[in-house]
């Protein structure tokens, strides 16, 4: 049998590469402009390779627990998390907003979705996807929106947070992949912004990132209902890539005097240092 070959394609927003994993049959790494975007194992959709994706999955496992979900994914990439939800929450209804039409076409062609998965992929940007969603119809909004290696300014504002709250059910959860480093100016602004709308917040992150030792991903969970912080902490600590959960007073101290981010004053997340997220 011939070994799978890398696929390279120019898409609407960059150069996408699909690189086969020599250690796992039918597994692929997706990069865009050399920044890792997704890891997909077509033979085992429950396999989550990236640490931050595992932490997003912990949030989905605990809020709301059990049964199928209605999800809106902002940012599609290789559709790793929608595949995982389809395998672990049978009957879930999922919509994915992917702004890069060429990338969505590449993924659909080379990384087909499992049969029977209720996953609809639309070429639309994140704010438009939220605006088009009827009020109170979604259990979880997952934001994994990156322009290259930076979170775009349009998904960081108070107006965006209010739009997300509008589409969520009363116990619904917003889960976002963010990236920053000490002194966490961007992250602190995000915490202030979403706390102003949702009230209940926590962070999941690798201890080295929280201690300011390196640039890295941080997962934000926000809700108007209480989050199961104890269960999140248990899952994060037991993960092969252990993480800490920050909430309560520790979260208040991290926010400090940061103010919510207003539309018109928003900036994208900071550019990562050279080599932070690139692959050879």
N, C-alpha and C positions, 0 to 999 in steps of 0.2 A: 504494500500500500504506500502511495506517495505521501511524503510529509506535507502538512499544510504550509502554504506560503503566506508571507505577510501581504496585506492589502493596503495600498496607499491611494488616497483620493483627495483631491481638492474639493472642499465643501463650501458652503456659503460664507462661513466664518473662519476658515482656517484649513490646515492640512491634517486630515485624519489618517491614522494608521491603526490597522488591526494586526496585532502581533500574536502568533500562536504560542501557547505555553508548552514548552517541551516536556514538562513534568506532569501535566494533566491533559489527557486526551479530550479534545473538543472544548478547550478553555482558551479564551482570548483576552488580551489586554488592549483596550482602546485608548489611544492618545490623540490629543488635538494640539498641534504646534508643540509636540514633544511633552506636553503636560498630561500626566495620567488622568483619564476621565472615568473609566469603568473597567471592571474585570468581570467577565461573563463565562460561566461554566455551563455550556449547553447540556451536558450530561447530568448536571446536578445544580439546579437553580437555587438550592438552599445553601450552597457554598458561597460565603461572603469573604472575599480576600482582603478588601480595604478595611482598615480599622474604623474609619468614620462611618462607613456603611453599616458595619456591625452595630455601632452605637445608635444610628438611626433605627435599625431593626429592634434594638432593645426598647426604644420609645414606642414603636408600633406594637410591640408585644404587650405592653402594659397600658395602652391608652387608645381606645377603650379595650379591655381584655376580652378575648374569646369571640368567635363568630366572624362572619364576613364584614368587610368594611367598604365604605365609599371613600375613595381617595382621589385627591388631586395632586399630581406630581408636577412641580415646576422645575424644568430641566430634565431631559431624558437620558442623554448619553447612550450607553448600551442597554438601558432598561433593566439594570441589575435588580434594583429594589422592587419594581413591579413584578418581575419574574418570581422573586422570593415571596412576595405577598400572595401571588397566585398559587404557589405551592403550599404555603403554610396557613392561609386563610381562604380556603376554598369557597367560591361564590362571591368573592370581593369584586366590586365594580371600580375600575380604575381608569382615570383619564390622565394623559401625559401631555404637557405643553413643552415642545422643543422648538426653539426659535430657528435652528439651523436645518433647513429642509434637506440639504444634501447629506447631512449627518444622519437624519432620520431615515432617508432612503438607503444609505449604506448599511445601517444597522438592520433594517427590515430585510435587505437582500442577503446579508452575510450571517446575521445572527437572528434567525427567525424565532418568533415567539412560540411557546408551547401551545399545542392544540387545545382549544377550549378555554384559554385564558381570556377573561373579559377585560382587555386592555386596549383602549383607544388612544392613538397617538395623533396629535394635531400640531401643525406647524403654526405656532403663535407664540408671542412673547409672554412672559410671566404675568405682567400686570393686566394685559388684555384677557388672558385666560381666567384670572380671578374675577375681573369685571363681568365676564360673560357667564359666570356661575350663579345659579339661583341662590337666594339667601337660605341659610340653614340646611343645606343638603349634603354636607361633607363631614365625615368623621375626622379625617386627618388631611392636612395640607403639608406636603413635604417639599421644602425648597432646597434644591441642590443646583443653584443657578450660578454659573461662572462664565465670565467672558475671558477666555484664556485661563489665567490663574487667579483672577480677581472677581469678587462678588460685585455685580453691577450696582450702581447707586440707586437705580429705580426700585430695587427690592429691599431697601434699607430704611425706608422712611415711615413716619407716623401715618401718612395717608395709605401706604401699602399695608401696614399692620391693621388699620381699621377695615380695609377692604377684605383682608383675610378673615378677620373676626366675623364679618358679615356673612360669609359663606359657610362658616363652621356651625355645627350643632352646638347646643349649650355645653356639652361635655367634650367637644372636639378639641383636637390638639394640633398645634403648629410645631413642626420639627424642621430645623434648618441646619445646613452645613455651612459653617463660617470658617474664616481663617484669619489669624492675627498672631502677633507676638507682643511681649512686654514692651512698653507699658500698657498695651491693650486699649489704645484710644478708640479704635474702631469697634472692638467688642463691647466696651463699656457703653458706647453710644447705642449699640443694638440692644443691649440689656435695658437701658433706660427707655428706649422706644417701645419695645414690646411689653415691658412691665406697665407702661402707661395705659395700654389697651387691655391686656389680659390679666394682670394681677399675679397669676401663678407662674413661676419660672424656675428652671434649673438648667445647669450646664453639665455636659459630659465631656471630659477631656483627659488626655494622657497627662500624668503628673508633671512630666518634664516641661510640657507646654505651659501648664498653669504656674510653674515656678519660674517661668521666664527664661528657660534654658535654650529654647529653640522656637522657631516659627512652626505653626501646625494647625490642624483642623480642630474645631470646637463645635460640638453639637448643642444647639439651643432647643429646649422644649418649653412651650408656653401654652397655657390654657386658662379659661375662665373658671374651670372646676379644679379641685385639688388633684395634683399629680401624685402618682404612687412612687414617691421618692425613695422609700425604703426598698421596694422591689427593683427599681432602676439601679440603685446603688449595689444591691446584691448581684444583679446580672453583670453590671459593669466591672465589679471586682473579680468575678469568677471567669470573665472572658479571657481567652488566650492572649489578648492584648489589653491588660487591665487598665481601667480608667477610673477617675474620681468623679463623683457627682457633687456639684457645688450648688447650695440653695440656702434659703433662710438668711441668717446674719452674715455668713461668709459671702453670699451673693450681694447683699447690701453693701458690704465693704468694698467689693470689687467694683460695683457701679459708682460708688463715691458720689461726686457732684456732677456726674455726666447728665446731660439734658437730652430729651428725645430729639431725633433727627427730623427736621422739617423738609418737605418737598421744596426744591429750589436751593437747599443748602447741603444736600447729600453728596457724599464722595464714595467711590468704590472702596473696597477693602484694600489694604496696602499690598503692593507688589511683593511677592516672596523673594527672599534672597536667592541669588544664583544657585541653581542646583537643588533647591528645596523640594520641588515637585517634578523635576525632569527625569527622563529615563534615557539611557544610551541607545 
